[in-house]
Amino acid sequence: MSKISPCIWFDSDGEDAANFYVSLLPDSRIDRVTTSPGDFPGGKAGDVLLIEFTLAGQTFQALNGRSAPQHTDSVSLSVDCADQAEVDRVWDAIRDKGGKEVACGWIHDRWGVRWQIVPRALSELIADPDPEVASRVFTAMMGMVKIDVAAIEAAAGKRAA
């Protein structure tokens, strides 16, 4: 396990969430499922309590805390995608399993956990040393829900007259 592992709170379906998450990205797996050795508020001995999992090489924990979590945009899982195909695959998987599309590459999964599905091209172009290129790419991104790599590359290639 990593020295620091983000722990995501769930009501009682953290194992379902972890299994879904590890299906999204290579180098992902369930590492350990721990059941409660005794009764606890909202649960009983033998209930799944903690799921340790690795997502794209980073360790995480899913905790079944037995109360509805309030996930916010203040913490999100940002996925660096190599290309449009990877953006589409991850985005569509989250959306098709009850996710809610938001804006600018943000999507909430069915548990309310926030994700940013970011093509590498966006990260590179928005940091372009030419402020006009970066501005055009940023403006294009602001009008998108799922990021369209071809559209941001087109925005980067347009030169102001």
C-alpha positions as CSV (number, residue, x, y, z in Angstrom):
1,M,0.0,0.0,0.0
2,S,1.1,3.6,-0.7
3,K,2.2,5.7,2.3
4,I,-0.9,7.8,1.6
5,S,-4.1,6.3,0.2
6,P,-7.2,8.4,-0.5
7,C,-10.2,6.9,1.4
8,I,-13.5,7.4,-0.3
9,W,-16.6,7.1,1.9
10,F,-19.6,5.1,0.7
11,D,-22.9,4.2,2.5
12,S,-22.7,0.4,2.0
13,D,-21.7,-0.2,-1.6
14,G,-18.0,0.6,-1.6
15,E,-17.2,-2.8,-2.9
16,D,-19.4,-2.3,-5.9
17,A,-17.8,1.1,-6.6
18,A,-14.2,-0.3,-6.2
19,N,-15.0,-3.2,-8.6
20,F,-16.3,-0.7,-11.1
21,Y,-13.3,1.6,-10.7
22,V,-10.8,-1.1,-11.2
23,S,-12.6,-2.1,-14.5
24,L,-11.9,1.4,-15.9
25,L,-8.1,1.5,-16.0
26,P,-5.1,-0.8,-16.6
27,D,-2.9,-1.6,-13.6
28,S,-5.9,-1.7,-11.3
29,R,-7.1,-4.4,-8.9
30,I,-8.9,-5.2,-5.7
31,D,-6.2,-5.8,-3.1
32,R,-8.1,-6.7,0.1
33,V,-11.7,-6.7,1.4
34,T,-12.0,-6.5,5.1
35,T,-15.2,-7.4,7.0
36,S,-16.2,-5.9,10.3
37,P,-15.2,-8.1,13.3
38,G,-18.1,-6.7,15.3
39,D,-21.4,-4.8,15.1
40,F,-21.1,-1.1,14.5
41,P,-23.6,1.8,14.0
42,G,-25.6,0.9,10.9
43,G,-23.9,-2.5,10.4
44,K,-23.1,-5.9,11.8
45,A,-20.3,-8.3,12.2
46,G,-19.3,-9.7,8.8
47,D,-20.4,-6.7,6.8
48,V,-17.9,-5.4,4.3
49,L,-16.2,-2.5,5.9
50,L,-13.0,-1.6,4.0
51,I,-12.0,-2.3,0.4
52,E,-8.3,-1.6,-0.5
53,F,-7.8,-1.3,-4.2
54,T,-5.2,-0.1,-6.7
55,L,-6.4,2.2,-9.5
56,A,-3.8,2.8,-12.3
57,G,-1.0,2.1,-9.8
58,Q,-2.3,4.3,-7.0
59,T,-3.7,2.8,-3.9
60,F,-7.2,3.8,-2.6
61,Q,-9.6,2.7,0.1
62,A,-13.4,2.5,0.0
63,L,-15.0,2.7,3.4
64,N,-18.6,1.6,4.0
65,G,-19.4,4.2,6.6
66,R,-23.2,3.4,6.7
67,S,-24.3,7.0,6.2
68,A,-24.9,8.8,3.0
69,P,-21.7,10.6,2.0
70,Q,-21.7,14.1,0.6
71,H,-19.1,14.1,-2.2
72,T,-18.2,17.6,-3.6
73,D,-16.1,18.9,-6.4
74,S,-13.4,19.9,-3.8
75,V,-11.9,16.4,-4.3
76,S,-12.0,14.5,-7.6
77,L,-10.3,11.7,-9.4
78,S,-8.4,13.2,-12.4
79,V,-7.6,10.7,-15.2
80,D,-4.8,11.5,-17.6
81,C,-6.0,10.1,-20.9
82,A,-3.5,9.4,-23.7
83,D,-6.0,10.2,-26.5
84,Q,-9.7,10.6,-27.5
85,A,-10.3,6.9,-27.5
86,E,-9.3,6.6,-23.8
87,V,-11.4,9.7,-23.0
88,D,-14.4,8.1,-24.7
89,R,-13.9,4.7,-23.1
90,V,-13.6,6.0,-19.5
91,W,-16.2,8.7,-19.9
92,D,-18.7,6.4,-21.5
93,A,-18.2,3.7,-18.9
94,I,-18.9,6.2,-16.1
95,R,-21.9,7.7,-17.9
96,D,-23.4,4.4,-18.9
97,K,-23.3,3.1,-15.3
98,G,-25.4,5.9,-14.0
99,G,-23.0,8.8,-14.1
100,K,-24.0,12.4,-14.6
101,E,-22.1,14.6,-17.2
102,V,-21.2,18.0,-15.9
103,A,-18.9,20.3,-17.9
104,C,-15.3,20.8,-19.0
105,G,-14.4,17.2,-18.7
106,W,-16.1,16.6,-15.3
107,I,-18.5,13.7,-14.6
108,H,-20.0,12.4,-11.4
109,D,-20.3,8.6,-11.1
110,R,-23.4,7.0,-9.8
111,W,-22.1,7.2,-6.2
112,G,-21.5,11.0,-6.5
113,V,-17.7,10.7,-6.7
114,R,-16.3,13.4,-9.0
115,W,-14.0,12.6,-11.9
116,Q,-12.1,14.7,-14.4
117,I,-11.5,12.9,-17.6
118,V,-8.6,14.9,-19.1
119,P,-6.9,14.2,-22.5
120,R,-3.2,14.8,-22.3
121,A,-3.5,17.2,-25.3
122,L,-5.7,19.5,-23.2
123,S,-3.1,19.6,-20.3
124,E,-0.3,20.4,-22.8
125,L,-2.2,22.9,-24.9
126,I,-3.7,24.9,-22.0
127,A,-0.1,25.4,-20.8
128,D,1.1,26.4,-24.2
129,P,3.8,29.2,-23.9
130,D,1.8,31.2,-26.5
131,P,-0.9,32.9,-24.3
132,E,-3.2,33.2,-27.4
133,V,-3.0,29.5,-28.0
134,A,-3.7,28.7,-24.4
135,S,-6.6,31.2,-24.3
136,R,-8.2,29.7,-27.4
137,V,-7.9,26.2,-26.0
138,F,-9.3,27.3,-22.7
139,T,-12.2,29.0,-24.3
140,A,-13.0,25.9,-26.4
141,M,-12.8,23.7,-23.3
142,M,-15.2,25.9,-21.4
143,G,-17.9,25.2,-24.0
144,M,-17.5,21.4,-23.8
145,V,-19.0,18.7,-21.6
146,K,-16.8,15.7,-22.6
147,I,-13.5,17.0,-23.9
148,D,-13.1,16.7,-27.7
149,V,-9.4,16.4,-28.6
150,A,-9.8,17.3,-32.2
151,A,-11.7,20.5,-31.3
152,I,-9.1,21.7,-28.8
153,E,-6.3,20.9,-31.3
154,A,-8.2,22.9,-33.9
155,A,-8.6,25.8,-31.5
156,A,-4.9,25.7,-30.8
157,G,-4.1,25.7,-34.5
158,K,-6.2,28.8,-35.3
159,R,-4.0,31.9,-35.4
160,A,-5.5,35.3,-34.6
161,A,-5.5,37.6,-37.6
